[in-house]
Amino acid sequence: MSIFGDLDTTQVNDDPFFVKPDTYFAVCTDAEVKVSELPSSNEGNHVTQLVITWNINEPDNEFHGKKQIEYFSLFPERQGVWENYTPEEKTATKWLKRRLRRGFDLSESEMDSVNPSDLQGREAFITLKATQGKEGTKNAGRTFINIADAVSKRLYEEENNSSNKFSDSLGL
């Protein structure tokens, strides 16, 4: 008899961090700015990121308590001058702004003064998506589960109610 008893282990995902792609209710349990040295840098080059940790908060779900982490690049060396940002940095900044607007329901004025600690404890619906590692890299053939979107509870309800009203008006 197997140490697993009658369990068919072919049905068990062997990735302990796996979370099925879907939409989950979650709470931001940590948000902090981290500065990391680039591994291939001899000159002390570094990257600054806002790291956001979400915990799935659905007690009846098998993924309750699972962490999902997002990384957003920050560019303090640009000293807040938009014209100094490269096109890639502008795109990265727009993604962060989008997350703060949709996931944390922040207004323009709130964004200008938000601190990472202000994000902790906020709730949102996070949508996880499976993506494939890029061909020609060490991640080719690997599947990653990433956060595709985060929508605050208020916006989620607003978006779902408005779409339901629209489809109801069409008789769908």
C-alpha positions as CSV (number, residue, x, y, z in Angstrom):
1,M,0.0,0.0,0.0
2,S,1.2,3.5,-0.9
3,I,2.0,6.1,1.8
4,F,-0.8,8.1,0.1
5,G,-3.3,5.4,0.8
6,D,-5.9,5.2,-1.9
7,L,-5.2,8.7,-3.3
8,D,-4.5,8.8,-7.0
9,T,-1.5,11.1,-7.0
10,T,-1.7,11.8,-10.7
11,Q,-4.6,14.1,-9.8
12,V,-2.5,16.1,-7.3
13,N,-0.7,19.2,-8.7
14,D,2.9,19.0,-7.4
15,D,3.3,22.8,-7.2
16,P,2.5,23.8,-3.6
17,F,2.1,27.4,-4.7
18,F,-0.4,26.7,-7.5
19,V,-3.6,28.7,-7.5
20,K,-6.2,28.0,-10.3
21,P,-6.6,30.9,-12.7
22,D,-9.9,32.6,-11.6
23,T,-11.2,35.6,-9.8
24,Y,-10.9,35.7,-6.0
25,F,-11.7,38.1,-3.2
26,A,-8.5,39.1,-1.5
27,V,-7.0,41.5,1.0
28,C,-3.8,43.4,0.6
29,T,-1.7,42.1,3.6
30,D,1.5,43.9,2.7
31,A,2.8,46.7,0.5
32,E,6.3,48.0,0.7
33,V,9.0,49.7,-1.4
34,K,12.0,47.5,-1.9
35,V,15.4,48.5,-3.4
36,S,17.3,45.5,-4.8
37,E,20.8,45.3,-6.3
38,L,20.8,43.9,-9.8
39,P,22.5,40.5,-9.8
40,S,24.7,41.2,-12.8
41,S,25.8,44.6,-11.7
42,N,29.3,45.5,-10.6
43,E,28.5,49.2,-10.3
44,G,25.9,49.0,-7.6
45,N,22.9,49.4,-10.0
46,H,19.6,48.8,-8.3
47,V,15.9,48.5,-9.0
48,T,13.2,50.1,-6.9
49,Q,9.8,48.4,-6.7
50,L,6.5,48.6,-4.9
51,V,5.8,45.0,-3.8
52,I,2.1,44.3,-3.1
53,T,1.1,41.1,-1.4
54,W,-2.5,39.9,-1.7
55,N,-4.0,37.0,0.4
56,I,-7.0,35.2,-1.0
57,N,-9.8,35.7,1.6
58,E,-12.4,33.1,0.7
59,P,-12.8,30.7,3.7
60,D,-14.7,28.1,1.8
61,N,-12.2,28.0,-1.1
62,E,-9.3,25.5,-1.3
63,F,-7.0,28.5,-2.1
64,H,-8.0,30.5,1.0
65,G,-4.9,32.2,2.5
66,K,-2.7,31.7,-0.6
67,K,-0.5,34.7,-1.3
68,Q,-0.2,36.4,-4.7
69,I,2.5,39.0,-5.1
70,E,2.8,41.9,-7.6
71,Y,5.9,43.9,-8.4
72,F,5.7,47.5,-9.8
73,S,8.8,49.4,-10.9
74,L,9.4,52.8,-9.4
75,F,11.8,55.5,-10.7
76,P,12.9,57.8,-7.9
77,E,16.0,58.7,-9.9
78,R,13.7,60.6,-12.4
79,Q,12.9,63.0,-9.5
80,G,9.2,63.2,-10.5
81,V,9.9,64.8,-13.9
82,W,7.7,63.0,-16.4
83,E,9.8,64.1,-19.4
84,N,12.8,62.3,-17.9
85,Y,11.1,58.9,-18.0
86,T,11.9,56.5,-20.8
87,P,8.9,55.1,-22.8
88,E,9.2,51.8,-20.9
89,E,9.3,53.6,-17.6
90,K,6.2,55.6,-18.6
91,T,4.4,52.4,-19.4
92,A,5.4,50.8,-16.1
93,T,4.2,53.9,-14.2
94,K,0.9,53.8,-16.0
95,W,0.4,50.1,-15.0
96,L,1.0,51.1,-11.4
97,K,-1.4,54.0,-11.6
98,R,-4.0,51.7,-13.1
99,R,-3.6,49.2,-10.2
100,L,-3.9,52.0,-7.6
101,R,-7.1,53.3,-9.3
102,R,-8.8,50.0,-10.0
103,G,-7.5,47.8,-7.2
104,F,-7.4,50.3,-4.4
105,D,-10.0,52.7,-5.6
106,L,-7.7,55.8,-5.2
107,S,-8.6,59.2,-6.5
108,E,-6.0,61.4,-8.3
109,S,-5.4,63.4,-5.2
110,E,-5.0,60.3,-3.0
111,M,-2.4,58.9,-5.4
112,D,-0.2,61.9,-5.0
113,S,0.1,61.3,-1.3
114,V,-0.3,57.5,-0.9
115,N,2.1,55.5,1.1
116,P,2.5,51.7,0.9
117,S,1.1,51.3,4.4
118,D,-2.1,53.0,3.2
119,L,-2.7,50.0,0.9
120,Q,-2.6,47.4,3.6
121,G,-6.0,46.0,4.6
122,R,-7.8,47.1,1.4
123,E,-9.9,44.5,-0.3
124,A,-10.3,43.7,-4.0
125,F,-11.2,41.0,-6.4
126,I,-8.0,39.8,-8.1
127,T,-8.1,37.9,-11.4
128,L,-5.4,35.4,-11.9
129,K,-4.3,34.4,-15.4
130,A,-1.9,31.6,-16.6
131,T,0.9,32.8,-18.9
132,Q,3.7,30.9,-20.6
133,G,7.4,31.6,-20.2
134,K,8.9,33.2,-23.3
135,E,10.6,31.0,-25.9
136,G,14.4,31.3,-25.9
137,T,14.6,32.0,-22.1
138,K,15.2,29.8,-19.1
139,N,11.4,30.0,-18.5
140,A,10.3,28.6,-21.8
141,G,7.7,25.9,-21.4
142,R,6.9,26.9,-17.8
143,T,3.5,28.2,-16.8
144,F,3.1,31.1,-14.4
145,I,0.0,32.3,-12.6
146,N,0.0,36.1,-12.4
147,I,-2.4,38.8,-11.3
148,A,-4.0,40.1,-14.5
149,D,-6.3,42.6,-12.7
150,A,-7.4,43.8,-9.3
151,V,-10.7,45.6,-8.9
152,S,-11.8,47.2,-5.6
153,K,-15.0,45.9,-4.1
154,R,-16.9,49.0,-5.0
155,L,-15.8,49.1,-8.7
156,Y,-16.4,45.3,-9.0
157,E,-20.0,45.6,-7.8
158,E,-20.5,48.7,-10.0
159,E,-19.1,47.0,-13.1
160,N,-21.0,43.8,-12.6
161,N,-24.3,45.5,-11.7
162,S,-24.1,47.8,-14.8
163,S,-23.4,44.9,-17.1
164,N,-26.2,42.9,-15.6
165,K,-28.6,45.8,-16.1
166,F,-27.5,46.1,-19.7
167,S,-28.0,42.4,-20.4
168,D,-31.3,42.4,-18.6
169,S,-32.5,45.3,-20.7
170,L,-31.7,43.2,-23.8
171,G,-33.6,40.2,-22.4
172,L,-30.5,38.1,-22.0
